[in-house]
Amino acid sequence: MTIMTRLAGRLWRLPPAENAVRVDRDIAVTARDGVALMTDVYHPIGIDRPPIVLLRSPYGRKNIVGLCARLFAERGYTAVVQSVRGTFGSGGRFHPFFQERDDGLDAVGWIERQPWYGGRLGLWGASYMGQVHWAMAAELGERVAAIAIVRSTSDFAAAIWGGDGLRLEDFLSWICLVEAQEKSNAIVQALRRRFFGDAHARHYAALPLETLDEQVSGAAIDCWREWMAHDHPADPFWQPIRDRCTLARVTAPVSMVAGWSDLFIGHQLHDYAELQACGKTVRLTVDPWTHTSLKSLAGAMADAFDWFDIHLKGRESGKDALNHVKLWVVGANEWRNETAWPPAGSVSRALQLTGSGGLGEGGIAEAERRFVYDPKDPTPSLAGPTLSDATGRGDMRPLAARADVLSFIGPVLDQDTEIAGRPVLTINVSADGPEHDLFICLCDVDEKGRATNITDGYQRLPGFAADTRRTVTLPLLPAYWRVAAGHRLQLLIAGGAFPRYARNLGLGERMSMATRSRKTTIAVHCGGKDPSRLALPLKGT
């Protein structure tokens, strides 16, 4: 063991280390087009043809990726770590997400030809390192025995184009980080951003988006330019990285670790639901932490050892170990074991939006409330599930106080109330411009008035005739949250959340090339025969 693996094993409460490790570094694995993909193999000493765990990374083969590989090897697994195409010595051009299916299949083919291959292969990865496995999982079929995915999704196109708008801050900052990582350590960059803020923030308002990469990084970045040439989620360009349609053909059992404050939470729970609906063996853990939390990584590694010990080493287990749904309940601050997500017995409660800024349960008089969204002074994104937010939670009172935000607040709750599922806002809305966005934030307001974000949702609305009233259904992200007695619920409605999402400039012009903007007046219509209303999934008692 090294000092780092000894410390990580103890702090992360992993199974005890059992093996010394030999590392074969810088092996050139040849892909089908002749490109060499650099690979390190961590062998547990003293085991004949042990089970194998494959990790494919755009972040190099050392740092925390190498740490995880060594932890696997010390516990009886051969860990194969490969740098994806165009990174850390691997040949070719880095074409994020799109290149991973064929290269991953070629990596597995190479493993199967090695004398140390014993026939049991697992796939492990977080974030991008999870996407690389979804890209090939269906094609592999029974060649893979188990999969463990952490804070990732099978549909990265949906993640990039959240609510049909561009998740600007997360993905542009990630592209710039990866572009510079071989000159400046990516882990150091990520930690600096988390603790000292985003050094790129002052550039996000620059237009056009097409050349924003130059403003942020000082140079044109190939993949950003390519994305901006296909600046709509319906463009067929994005179809190759929409792998959710392949999940029905995945045969390996899957364990997922997600986080309520992670940017992939909605997409990962969609993956879970899809696998469950197809009758697959799948289990789920949702913790309270953010995308880059080391606490999450600790839990994910413990989950992986448990899962792989069952499916790769043949450890006996009960049915609960194969299909558990283990969820952290925010507010109650406790783990809870459920049989499904959403939890069985959840009921829906509708709260209507009132013209006076309240949330009521019926008999609401017809009224409207208006606000003006100005792209030159965009409504800010204060907290929420992002790539780098330190907590994912924050005080939303400064947002609620803005003139371009509508607030609707409910009565004081007389008992603890648990939201367990995906709230859905049905809103009657009109605007004086050709298109606009809606950002919705549901908050828990305590006795002192602090408004903490529970969940939120965003949608870019396609063009329609000015001042035409229409009904829009807007799902918020999933949540499991206890609102304490004495607290109130608050719903905030705005025309954007910048820079988390790129601004809607209001003229219906092409997103990547637009430079002009206009203010848009947005009206929310309350009451009447088809009232604007929030459907809350509540945990039954």
Residue pairs with C-beta under 8 A, 6 or more apart in sequence:
1 9
1 17
1 74
2 70
4 67
5 17
5 67
5 70
5 71
5 74
6 17
8 14
8 67
8 71
9 16
9 17
9 71
9 74
11 298
12 297
12 298
12 301
12 302
13 298
13 302
14 71
14 75
14 301
14 302
14 305
15 75
15 305
15 309
16 75
17 71
17 74
17 75
18 44
18 74
18 75
18 76
19 44
19 45
19 46
19 47
19 73
19 74
19 75
19 76
20 44
20 45
20 46
20 74
21 42
21 43
21 44
21 45
21 70
21 73
21 74
22 42
22 43
22 45
23 40
23 41
23 42
23 43
23 70
24 40
24 41
24 43
25 40
25 61
26 38
26 39
26 40
26 89
27 38
27 39
27 40
27 41
28 36
28 37
28 38
28 39
29 36
29 37
29 38
29 39
29 82
29 106
29 107
29 110
30 36
30 37
30 106
30 110
31 37
31 85
31 92
31 102
31 103
31 106
32 102
32 106
33 92
35 85
35 90
35 91
35 92
36 90
36 91
37 82
37 83
37 84
37 85
37 90
37 91
37 103
37 106
37 107
38 61
38 82
38 83
38 88
38 89
38 90
39 61
39 80
39 81
39 82
39 83
39 107
39 110
40 61
40 66
40 69
40 80
40 81
40 82
41 78
41 79
41 80
41 81
42 69
42 70
42 72
42 73
42 78
42 79
42 80
42 81
43 73
43 78
43 116
44 50
44 73
44 74
44 75
44 76
44 77
44 78
47 76
48 118
49 116
49 117
49 118
49 119
50 76
50 77
50 78
50 116
50 118
51 76
51 77
51 78
51 118
51 120
51 121
51 122
51 145
51 308
51 312
51 313
52 77
52 78
52 79
52 80
52 111
52 117
52 118
52 120
52 121
52 122
53 69
53 72
53 77
53 78
53 79
53 80
53 121
53 122
53 123
53 124
53 304
53 308
53 312
54 80
54 82
54 107
54 108
54 111
54 121
54 122
54 123
54 124
54 133
55 65
55 68
55 69
55 79
55 80
55 81
55 82
55 124
55 125
55 129
56 81
56 82
56 83
56 84
56 100
56 103
56 104
56 107
56 125
56 129
56 132
56 133
57 65
57 81
57 82
57 83
57 84
57 87
57 125
57 128
57 129
58 83
58 84
58 87
58 94
58 96
58 128
58 129
58 178
59 65
59 87
59 88
59 128
59 129
59 178
59 181
59 186
59 187
60 66
60 83
60 87
60 88
60 181
60 182
60 186
61 69
61 81
61 82
61 83
61 88
63 185
63 186
63 187
64 187
64 297
65 81
65 129
66 81
68 79
68 124
68 301
69 79
69 81
70 79
71 301
72 79
72 124
72 304
73 79
75 305
76 313
77 122
77 308
77 312
78 116
80 107
80 111
82 90
82 107
83 89
83 90
84 90
84 94
84 99
84 100
84 103
84 132
85 91
85 92
85 93
85 94
85 95
85 99
85 103
86 92
86 93
86 94
86 95
86 99
87 94
87 178
87 182
88 182
92 99
93 222
94 178
94 223
95 223
96 128
96 175
96 178
96 223
97 128
97 131
97 135
97 156
97 241
98 240
98 241
100 131
100 132
100 135
100 136
101 135
101 136
101 139
101 240
104 132
104 133
104 135
104 136
105 136
105 139
105 140
108 121
108 136
108 140
108 143
108 144
111 117
111 121
112 121
112 143
120 145
120 312
120 313
121 143
121 144
121 145
121 312
122 144
122 145
122 146
122 147
122 148
122 307
122 308
122 311
122 312
123 133
123 137
123 144
123 146
123 147
123 148
123 252
124 133
124 147
124 148
124 150
124 304
124 308
125 131
125 132
125 133
125 148
125 149
125 150
125 152
126 149
126 150
126 151
126 152
126 297
126 300
127 150
127 151
127 152
127 264
127 291
128 152
129 152
130 149
130 150
130 151
130 152
130 153
131 152
131 153
131 154
131 156
131 241
131 243
133 147
133 149
134 149
134 152
134 153
134 154
134 243
134 246
134 271
135 241
135 243
137 144
137 147
137 243
137 246
137 250
137 252
138 243
138 246
138 247
138 248
138 249
138 250
139 246
140 252
141 249
141 251
142 251
142 252
144 252
145 252
145 311
145 312
146 252
146 253
146 254
146 255
146 307
146 308
146 310
146 311
146 312
147 250
147 252
147 253
147 254
147 255
148 254
148 255
148 256
148 257
148 300
148 303
148 304
148 307
148 308
149 254
149 255
149 256
149 257
149 268
149 271
150 256
150 257
150 296
150 297
150 300
150 303
151 257
151 258
151 259
151 262
151 264
151 268
151 291
151 296
151 300
152 264
152 268
153 159
153 244
153 264
153 267
153 268
153 270
153 271
154 242
154 243
154 244
154 246
154 247
154 267
154 271
155 241
155 242
155 243
155 244
155 267
155 270
155 271
156 241
157 233
157 238
157 239
157 241
157 242
158 233
158 242
158 244
158 267
159 167
159 263
159 264
159 267
160 166
160 167
160 171
160 227
160 233
160 238
161 167
161 232
161 233
161 238
162 458
162 501
163 437
163 457
163 458
163 459
163 460
163 501
164 233
164 459
164 460
165 437
165 458
165 459
165 460
165 501
165 502
165 504
166 209
166 231
166 501
166 502
166 511
167 263
167 500
167 501
168 204
168 209
168 498
168 499
168 500
168 501
168 502
169 198
169 204
169 381
169 386
169 387
169 499
169 500
170 263
170 386
170 387
170 388
170 500
172 200
172 204
172 212
172 213
172 216
172 224
173 193
173 198
173 200
173 216
173 387
173 388
174 387
175 213
175 221
175 223
175 224
176 200
176 213
176 216
176 217
176 221
177 186
177 189
177 190
177 193
178 186
179 217
179 221
180 189
180 217
181 189
190 292
190 388
192 199
193 199
193 388
194 292
194 388
194 390
195 390
198 388
200 216
201 499
203 212
203 215
203 216
204 212
204 216
204 498
204 499
205 378
205 498
205 499
205 503
206 212
206 215
207 514
207 515
208 512
208 513
208 514
208 515
209 228
209 231
209 502
209 511
209 512
209 513
209 514
210 225
210 228
210 512
210 513
211 220
212 224
213 219
213 220
213 221
213 224
213 225
214 220
228 512
229 512
230 237
230 238
231 510
231 511
231 512
232 511
244 270
244 271
244 274
247 271
247 274
247 275
247 278
247 280
248 274
248 278
250 275
250 280
252 311
253 280
253 281
253 282
253 307
253 311
253 322
254 275
254 280
254 281
254 282
254 283
255 282
255 283
255 285
255 303
255 304
255 306
255 307
256 268
256 271
256 272
256 282
256 283
256 284
256 285
257 285
257 286
257 287
257 296
257 299
257 300
257 303
258 264
258 265
258 268
258 269
258 272
258 284
258 285
258 286
258 287
259 265
259 286
259 287
259 288
259 289
259 290
259 291
259 293
259 296
259 385
259 392
260 286
260 287
260 288
260 328
260 330
260 385
260 392
260 478
260 479
260 480
261 288
261 289
261 290
261 291
261 384
261 385
261 389
261 391
261 392
261 393
262 268
262 289
262 290
262 291
262 296
262 385
262 392
263 291
263 385
263 386
263 387
264 291
265 286
265 385
265 477
265 478
266 422
266 477
266 478
269 284
269 286
269 341
269 478
272 282
272 284
272 341
273 341
275 282
276 282
276 340
281 322
281 323
282 323
283 307
283 321
283 322
283 323
283 324
283 325
283 326
284 324
284 325
284 326
284 327
284 341
285 299
285 303
285 324
285 326
285 327
286 326
286 327
286 328
286 341
286 480
287 295
287 296
287 299
287 328
288 328
288 330
289 295
289 296
289 392
290 296
290 385
290 386
290 388
290 389
290 390
290 391
290 392
291 385
291 386
291 387
291 388
292 387
292 388
306 321
309 315
310 317
310 321
310 322
320 337
324 337
325 337
325 338
325 339
325 340
325 341
326 335
326 336
326 337
326 338
327 335
327 336
327 337
327 338
327 341
327 343
327 480
328 334
328 335
328 336
328 480
329 335
329 336
329 418
329 480
329 481
329 482
330 454
330 479
330 480
330 481
330 482
331 418
331 444
331 481
331 482
331 483
331 484
332 418
332 482
336 480
338 344
341 478
342 420
342 421
342 422
342 478
342 537
343 420
343 421
343 480
343 539
345 539
345 540
346 420
346 421
346 537
346 538
346 539
346 540
347 537
347 538
347 540
348 535
348 536
348 537
348 538
349 361
349 535
349 536
349 538
350 361
350 533
350 534
350 535
350 536
351 359
351 360
351 361
351 410
351 489
351 533
351 534
351 536
352 359
352 360
352 361
352 362
352 364
352 526
352 527
352 531
352 532
352 533
352 534
353 359
353 364
353 408
353 427
353 491
353 524
353 526
353 531
353 532
353 533
353 534
354 360
354 364
354 365
354 367
354 408
354 526
354 527
355 364
355 365
355 366
355 367
355 368
355 369
355 526
355 527
356 367
357 369
357 406
357 407
357 408
357 409
358 408
358 409
358 410
358 411
359 408
359 409
359 410
359 411
359 489
359 491
359 534
360 410
364 526
364 527
364 528
364 531
365 526
365 527
366 525
366 526
366 527
366 528
367 525
367 526
367 527
368 523
368 524
368 525
368 526
369 406
369 523
369 524
369 526
370 521
370 522
370 523
370 524
371 403
371 404
371 405
371 406
371 493
371 494
371 495
371 521
371 522
372 403
372 404
372 519
372 520
372 521
372 522
373 379
373 404
373 436
373 437
373 494
373 495
373 496
373 504
373 506
373 519
373 520
373 522
374 404
374 519
375 496
375 503
375 504
375 505
375 506
375 517
375 518
375 519
376 517
377 404
378 496
378 498
378 503
379 399
379 402
379 404
379 405
379 439
379 494
379 495
379 496
379 497
379 498
380 399
380 497
380 498
381 497
381 498
381 499
381 500
381 501
382 394
382 395
382 396
382 398
382 399
382 453
383 389
383 391
383 392
383 393
383 394
383 395
383 396
383 453
384 392
384 441
384 453
384 456
384 497
384 500
385 392
385 477
386 392
386 500
393 452
393 453
394 452
394 453
395 450
395 451
395 452
396 441
396 443
396 451
396 452
396 453
396 490
396 492
397 449
397 450
397 451
399 405
399 441
399 492
399 494
400 407
400 443
400 451
400 490
400 492
402 494
404 494
404 495
405 492
405 493
405 494
406 492
406 493
406 494
406 524
407 490
407 491
407 492
408 490
408 491
408 492
408 493
409 445
409 488
409 489
409 490
409 491
410 488
410 489
410 490
411 488
412 486
412 487
412 488
413 483
413 484
413 485
413 486
413 487
413 488
413 489
414 485
415 485
416 482
416 483
416 484
416 485
417 482
417 483
417 538
418 480
418 481
418 482
418 483
418 538
418 539
419 454
419 455
419 479
419 480
419 481
419 482
419 483
419 536
419 537
419 538
419 539
420 479
420 480
420 537
420 538
420 539
421 478
421 479
421 537
422 475
422 476
422 477
422 478
422 479
422 537
423 442
423 455
423 457
423 475
423 476
423 479
423 534
423 535
423 536
423 537
424 473
424 474
424 475
424 476
424 534
424 535
425 440
425 457
425 473
425 474
425 475
425 476
425 491
425 532
425 533
425 534
425 535
426 471
426 472
426 473
426 474
426 532
426 533
426 534
426 535
427 438
427 471
427 472
427 474
427 493
427 524
427 532
428 469
428 470
428 471
428 472
428 524
428 525
428 526
428 528
428 530
428 531
428 532
429 438
429 461
429 469
429 470
429 471
429 472
429 522
429 523
429 524
429 525
429 532
430 467
430 468
430 469
430 470
430 522
430 523
430 525
431 466
431 467
431 520
431 521
431 522
431 523
432 466
432 467
432 520
432 521
433 466
433 506
433 507
433 508
433 518
433 520
433 521
434 463
434 464
434 466
434 506
434 507
434 508
435 460
435 461
435 462
435 463
435 464
435 504
435 506
435 508
436 461
436 495
436 504
436 506
436 520
436 522
437 458
437 459
437 460
437 461
437 495
437 496
437 501
437 504
438 458
438 459
438 461
438 472
438 474
438 493
438 494
438 495
438 522
439 456
439 457
439 458
439 493
439 494
439 495
439 496
439 497
439 501
440 456
440 457
440 458
440 474
440 476
440 491
440 492
440 493
441 453
441 455
441 456
441 491
441 492
441 494
442 453
442 454
442 455
442 456
442 476
442 479
442 489
442 490
442 491
442 492
442 534
443 451
443 452
443 453
443 454
443 489
443 490
443 491
443 492
444 451
444 452
444 454
444 481
444 483
444 487
444 489
444 490
445 451
445 452
445 487
445 488
445 489
445 490
446 452
446 484
446 486
446 487
447 486
447 487
451 490
454 479
454 481
454 483
455 476
455 477
455 478
455 479
455 481
456 476
456 477
456 497
457 474
457 475
457 476
457 477
458 497
458 500
458 501
459 472
459 474
460 504
461 472
463 508
464 470
469 525
471 530
483 489
489 536
491 534
493 524
495 504
495 520
495 522
496 503
496 504
502 511
503 517
504 520
505 514
505 516
505 517
505 518
506 517
506 518
506 519
506 520
507 514
507 516
507 517
507 518
509 516
524 532
525 532
526 532
